[in-house]
Amino acid sequence: MAQDYQNDQIKISTIGEGWAGNSINTVIFRRNALDSKDGLQFAAYYDPDGKVVLAKRKLDEEVWQTETTAFTGNVKDAHNAISIVLDGDGFLHMSWDHHDNQLHYAKSVEPYSLIMGDMESLTGSEESHVTYPEFYRLPDGDLIMMYRSGGSGRGNLVINHYDLYAQSWRQIHRNLIDGEGERSAYWQACIDDEGFIHLSWVWRESWDVETNHDMAYAISKDKGHTWENHLGEKYALPIKQNTATYAWRIPQNSNLINQTAITTDKKGNPYIATYWTDSAENQVTQLQVIYQKGKAWKKVSPNHRSQFFDLAGGGTKRIPISRPQLLVDHKGVMYLIYRDEEFGGKVLLVHGKSKRWKMTALSSEDVGQWEPTLDISRWKDEKELHLFVQKVTQIDGEGLADHKSSPVTVLQIKHLNQIKSN
């Protein structure tokens, strides 16, 4: 990818050469591709040989230290991404190479080290059919880990908790959201400033993405033990399709995508980013933001797209737009980050409030089938945007491209609210 960016407010640093034969390094459900703490930033990716590479730098420097680990992944399957997080003591936790298979998990031997210990178990429960492992750091330094146990259309959501003091994991829920053997919940989650866990999800009835429907919501105020809806009413667990509370009803065959983003504003109100075709408003699939205002849910869209596409089938899809990330600043300005072939396949920032939106291209060239993953910690701590960016190619349905490698980079914007439109 050419390191030519259109805006002088953007900095770019190159980490190394990464596998690019599919989108495994850039899928949006990497939680996290980047994480930072105490002035250090960490990254992880697969190199051209499928080996797990870990990297770190001081946040005020562009030079990265890298460590090629002994761990490898099946890079032919774009589901098998790497997720990392730093706990409150600075130990690096990593999980990688999953698509309905045995858990792969390791922890660094020392705080802020790139050297990982041996692969180990978390709790020994629900670890034989793991997909989509995601890490979240709580304000006290404890960790939450979520993953799906089971296959597409028949999976359940597992939640584990890491106690920083005890340095051990225990399982909170082996089945928080129950697909009842008929469907799966595809979720996105975030931790707000109070340590509350916000969780939203779509249901999928089968392996086929066109069976995605509805957007449900839950919140936990006690590190994931108990859960409520947006009205403060406690859920009976596990949550099922007929007991879930819905932020927005969306029928099947609406081009509704799964696994996108959720964030909160300064008051802790949840905002959910996704895309679907709302035929009542526009026949074209648009980015959508669902957000809570008081006791009600509202929806807004930049409504800026004009190109049609159909979302259907299984496996990792080659889609003309990426799934969006979402940030909300202290003034309530929403920042949607995504990629769109309609606008040259570039890294795009669509930002605004209500009906007033602007679009800024953050890259001058296309990034293939890249999807946005960002350093959540940098946004929480300093309101800086740090994006993991790599040009990758995804052939529809787990195909492999001939172009096997490209530079792995981090795109940095210090003052997102001052970004120039173009």
C-alpha positions in Angstrom: 0.0 0.0 0.0 1.4 3.4 -0.9 2.2 5.5 2.1 0.6 8.5 0.5 -2.1 10.0 2.7 -4.2 13.0 1.8 -4.2 14.9 5.1 -1.3 16.5 6.9 -3.0 15.7 10.2 -2.3 12.0 9.6 0.8 10.1 10.6 1.6 6.6 9.4 4.1 4.1 10.8 5.0 0.8 9.2 5.5 -2.3 11.4 6.4 -5.0 8.9 5.2 -7.3 6.1 2.0 -9.2 6.7 0.0 -11.9 5.0 -2.4 -10.4 2.5 -3.9 -13.4 0.6 -7.2 -12.8 2.4 -8.5 -10.4 5.1 -7.5 -12.4 8.2 -5.3 -9.6 9.5 -7.9 -6.9 9.1 -11.3 -8.4 9.9 -13.3 -6.1 12.2 -13.9 -8.7 15.0 -10.2 -8.5 16.0 -10.6 -7.3 19.5 -7.8 -6.2 19.6 -5.4 -5.8 16.7 -3.9 -2.9 18.7 -3.8 -2.1 22.4 -1.9 0.4 24.5 -1.0 1.2 28.1 1.5 3.2 30.0 3.0 4.8 26.9 3.5 1.6 25.0 1.4 0.3 22.0 1.2 -3.4 21.0 0.2 -5.0 17.7 -0.2 -8.5 16.3 -0.5 -9.9 12.8 0.3 -13.0 10.7 3.4 -12.7 8.5 3.6 -14.0 4.9 4.4 -17.5 6.3 1.4 -17.6 8.6 3.5 -17.0 11.8 2.1 -14.8 14.6 4.2 -11.6 14.9 3.9 -9.4 17.9 5.2 -5.8 17.9 5.5 -2.9 20.3 6.6 0.7 20.3 6.7 3.8 22.4 3.7 5.9 21.5 5.8 8.9 20.6 8.0 6.9 18.2 7.5 5.4 14.8 10.0 2.5 15.1 8.5 -0.9 16.2 10.2 -3.8 17.9 8.9 -7.1 16.5 9.0 -10.7 17.7 8.1 -13.6 15.4 6.6 -16.2 17.8 6.5 -19.9 17.5 2.8 -19.8 17.0 1.1 -20.2 13.6 -2.4 -20.0 12.3 -4.4 -21.4 9.4 -4.3 -18.2 7.4 -6.3 -19.7 4.6 -9.4 -19.1 6.7 -10.1 -15.4 7.4 -12.0 -16.2 10.5 -8.8 -17.2 12.3 -7.7 -13.8 13.4 -5.5 -12.8 16.3 -6.8 -10.9 19.3 -4.7 -9.3 22.0 -5.1 -7.2 25.2 -2.9 -5.8 28.0 -4.2 -6.5 31.5 -3.9 -4.0 34.4 -0.4 -5.2 35.3 0.8 -5.0 31.7 0.8 -8.7 30.8 -0.1 -9.3 27.2 -2.9 -11.9 26.5 -3.4 -13.4 23.1 -5.8 -15.8 21.4 -5.6 -16.8 17.7 -6.4 -19.3 15.0 -10.1 -20.1 15.7 -13.0 -21.3 13.6 -15.0 -23.8 15.6 -11.8 -25.5 17.0 -9.9 -26.0 20.2 -8.9 -22.8 22.2 -5.5 -21.2 21.5 -4.5 -18.9 24.3 -1.2 -17.6 25.7 0.1 -14.9 28.1 3.4 -13.0 28.1 6.1 -14.2 30.5 6.6 -10.7 31.9 4.7 -7.4 31.8 5.0 -5.5 28.5 7.0 -8.4 27.0 6.7 -9.7 23.4 7.8 -13.2 24.7 4.8 -15.4 25.2 4.5 -18.4 27.5 3.2 -21.8 26.5 -0.3 -22.2 25.1 -2.7 -22.9 28.0 -6.4 -23.3 28.9 -8.6 -20.6 30.5 -11.1 -22.6 32.5 -11.3 -25.9 30.8 -15.0 -25.4 30.0 -16.5 -24.7 26.5 -13.0 -24.6 24.9 -13.3 -27.2 22.1 -15.4 -25.3 19.6 -14.1 -21.7 19.8 -14.7 -18.8 17.3 -14.3 -15.1 17.5 -12.4 -14.6 20.7 -12.5 -11.0 21.9 -10.8 -9.3 24.9 -11.9 -6.2 26.8 -10.1 -4.5 29.7 -12.1 -3.2 32.6 -11.2 0.0 34.3 -9.8 -1.9 37.3 -7.4 -3.8 35.0 -9.4 -7.1 35.0 -10.3 -8.6 31.7 -13.4 -10.0 30.0 -13.1 -12.5 27.2 -16.0 -13.4 24.9 -16.2 -16.1 22.3 -18.7 -18.2 20.4 -18.9 -21.9 21.4 -20.4 -23.9 18.5 -20.9 -23.3 14.8 -22.6 -20.8 12.7 -26.4 -20.9 13.2 -26.0 -23.0 16.4 -23.6 -21.2 18.6 -23.7 -19.8 22.2 -21.9 -16.8 23.7 -19.3 -17.7 26.4 -18.0 -15.0 28.8 -14.9 -15.5 31.0 -13.4 -13.1 33.6 -9.7 -12.6 34.4 -9.0 -11.6 38.0 -6.0 -9.4 38.1 -5.2 -10.1 41.7 -5.5 -13.9 41.4 -4.0 -13.9 37.9 -6.6 -16.5 36.8 -9.7 -17.0 34.7 -13.1 -18.2 35.7 -16.2 -18.7 33.6 -19.1 -16.3 34.2 -21.4 -17.7 31.5 -21.1 -20.8 29.4 -24.2 -19.7 27.5 -25.2 -16.0 28.0 -27.1 -15.8 24.7 -28.8 -19.0 23.8 -29.4 -19.8 20.1 -31.5 -22.8 21.2 -29.7 -25.0 18.6 -31.4 -23.0 15.8 -29.5 -19.7 15.5 -26.4 -17.8 16.6 -26.0 -14.4 18.1 -23.3 -12.3 16.3 -22.3 -9.6 18.8 -20.3 -6.5 19.4 -19.4 -5.1 22.8 -17.7 -2.2 24.6 -16.8 -1.1 28.1 -17.8 2.4 29.1 -16.1 4.7 31.6 -18.0 3.3 34.5 -17.0 -0.3 33.6 -20.4 -1.2 32.3 -20.4 -3.8 29.5 -22.7 -2.9 26.6 -23.6 -5.8 24.3 -25.6 -5.8 21.1 -26.2 -8.5 18.6 -28.0 -9.7 15.5 -29.5 -13.2 15.2 -28.6 -15.5 12.3 -30.8 -18.4 11.5 -28.3 -20.4 9.4 -24.8 -20.2 7.8 -26.2 -17.8 5.2 -25.6 -14.1 6.0 -28.9 -13.1 4.5 -30.7 -14.7 7.5 -29.3 -12.0 9.8 -32.1 -10.1 11.5 -32.9 -7.6 14.3 -30.6 -5.7 16.7 -30.8 -6.7 20.3 -29.2 -5.0 23.3 -28.1 -5.8 26.9 -26.0 -4.1 29.6 -24.1 -5.5 32.6 -23.2 -3.2 35.5 -21.4 -5.9 37.5 -18.6 -7.2 35.2 -20.9 -9.5 33.2 -22.6 -11.4 36.0 -26.1 -10.0 35.6 -27.7 -8.3 32.6 -30.4 -5.8 32.0 -32.2 -4.2 29.0 -32.0 -0.5 28.3 -35.0 0.1 30.6 -33.1 -1.4 33.6 -35.2 -4.6 33.6 -33.2 -7.7 34.5 -32.9 -10.5 32.0 -33.6 -14.1 32.9 -30.5 -15.9 31.6 -29.6 -17.2 29.2 -31.1 -14.6 26.8 -33.2 -16.1 24.0 -34.8 -14.8 20.9 -38.2 -14.4 22.5 -36.8 -12.8 25.7 -34.4 -10.3 24.2 -35.1 -6.6 24.1 -34.6 -5.1 20.6 -33.0 -1.7 19.8 -34.3 -2.0 16.2 -36.3 -4.6 14.3 -34.8 -5.5 11.0 -36.2 -8.4 8.9 -34.1 -11.1 7.2 -33.0 -10.4 3.6 -32.2 -6.7 4.4 -28.5 -6.8 3.7 -28.0 -6.6 7.5 -24.3 -7.3 8.3 -23.1 -8.9 11.6 -20.2 -8.0 13.9 -19.8 -4.3 13.6 -19.3 -1.8 16.4 -20.8 -0.4 19.6 -19.6 2.6 21.6 -21.0 5.1 24.2 -21.1 8.8 24.5 -19.8 10.7 27.6 -23.1 9.9 29.4 -22.8 6.2 28.8 -25.6 6.1 26.1 -25.0 3.3 23.6 -24.5 3.8 19.9 -24.5 0.9 17.5 -23.1 1.1 14.0 -24.0 -1.3 11.2 -25.5 -1.3 7.7 -28.6 -2.6 6.1 -31.2 -1.7 3.4 -34.1 0.2 5.0 -36.6 0.0 2.1 -38.8 2.6 3.8 -36.1 5.2 3.3 -33.8 4.1 0.5 -33.4 1.0 -1.7 -29.6 1.2 -1.3 -27.7 -0.3 1.6 -26.6 2.5 3.9 -24.5 2.9 7.1 -26.9 3.1 10.1 -26.4 4.3 13.6 -28.9 3.1 16.3 -28.6 5.0 19.6 -30.3 5.3 22.9 -31.9 8.6 23.9 -33.7 8.5 27.2 -35.8 5.4 27.2 -36.2 5.2 23.5 -34.0 4.1 20.5 -33.4 6.4 17.6 -31.7 5.8 14.2 -29.7 8.1 11.9 -27.9 7.5 8.6 -25.5 9.6 6.6 -27.5 8.2 3.6 -24.6 9.0 1.3 -24.3 5.8 -0.8 -25.8 5.1 -4.2 -24.4 1.7 -5.3 -26.4 -1.5 -4.9 -25.1 -4.8 -3.7 -26.6 -8.1 -2.5 -25.4 -9.7 0.7 -25.9 -13.5 0.8 -24.1 -16.8 1.2 -21.6 -18.2 3.7 -17.9 -18.0 4.5 -15.9 -14.7 4.5 -17.6 -12.5 1.9 -16.1 -10.2 -0.6 -18.3 -7.1 0.0 -17.9 -3.7 -1.7 -18.1 -2.0 1.7 -16.5 -2.9 5.0 -18.2 -3.2 8.3 -18.0 0.2 10.1 -16.3 1.2 13.3 -17.9 4.0 15.4 -16.6 6.7 17.8 -18.6 9.4 19.5 -16.9 12.5 21.0 -17.8 14.7 23.9 -20.0 16.9 21.7 -22.0 14.0 20.3 -20.3 14.0 16.9 -20.3 10.5 15.4 -17.3 9.2 13.5 -18.0 6.2 11.2 -14.8 4.6 9.8 -15.1 2.2 6.9 -14.0 1.3 3.3 -16.2 1.6 0.2 -15.6 0.7 -3.4 -18.0 3.4 -4.5 -15.5 5.9 -3.2 -12.4 4.3 -4.5 -11.9 1.6 -1.9 -10.2 4.1 0.4 -10.2 4.4 4.2 -13.1 6.7 4.8 -14.2 8.9 7.8 -17.9 9.8 7.7 -18.6 12.2 10.5 -21.4 14.4 11.7 -24.6 14.7 13.7 -28.2 14.2 12.8 -28.6 15.2 9.1 -25.3 17.0 8.7 -22.5 14.7 7.6 -19.1 15.1 5.9 -16.9 12.5 4.4 -13.1 12.5 4.5 -10.8 10.1 2.7 -8.0 9.1 5.0 -6.0 7.3 2.4 -5.3 8.3 -1.2 -5.3 4.7 -2.6 -7.6 1.7 -2.1 -7.0 -0.7 0.7 -8.6 -3.8 -0.9 -11.0 -5.6 1.4 -9.6 -4.0 4.6 -11.9 -3.5 7.6 -11.2 -1.1 10.4 -9.8 -2.1 13.8 -8.6 0.5 16.2 -6.8 1.0 19.5 -9.7 1.5 21.8 -7.4 2.4 24.7 -5.9 5.4 22.8 -9.4 6.7 22.1 -10.5 6.3 25.7 -7.3 7.8 27.2 -6.5 10.6 24.7 -9.3 10.7 22.1 -6.7 9.8 19.4 -7.5 7.5 16.5 -5.0 4.7 15.9 -6.1 2.4 13.0 -4.5 -0.9 12.0 -4.3 -0.6 8.2 -3.1 -3.2 5.6 -4.1 -3.6 2.0 -5.6 -7.1 1.7 -7.5 -9.1 -0.9 -10.5 -11.3 -0.1 -11.9 -13.8 -2.6 -15.6 -14.5 -1.8 -16.2 -17.6 0.3 -12.7 -18.2 1.7 -10.8 -18.0 -1.6 -7.2 -17.0 -1.6 -5.6 -14.2 -3.7 -2.2 -14.5 -5.5 -1.0 -11.3 -3.7 0.3 -12.8 -0.5 1.9 -9.9 1.4 1.7 -6.2 2.0 2.9 -3.7 4.6 1.2 -3.6 8.0 0.8 0.0 9.2 -0.8 2.1 11.9 -2.6 5.3 10.8 -2.7 7.9 13.6 -4.8 11.1 13.9 -4.2 13.1 17.1 -7.2 15.5 16.8 -10.0 13.7 15.1 -12.4 16.7 15.6 -10.0 18.9 13.6 -9.6 16.6 10.6 -9.9 18.4 7.3 -12.7 17.4 4.9 -11.8 16.6 1.3 
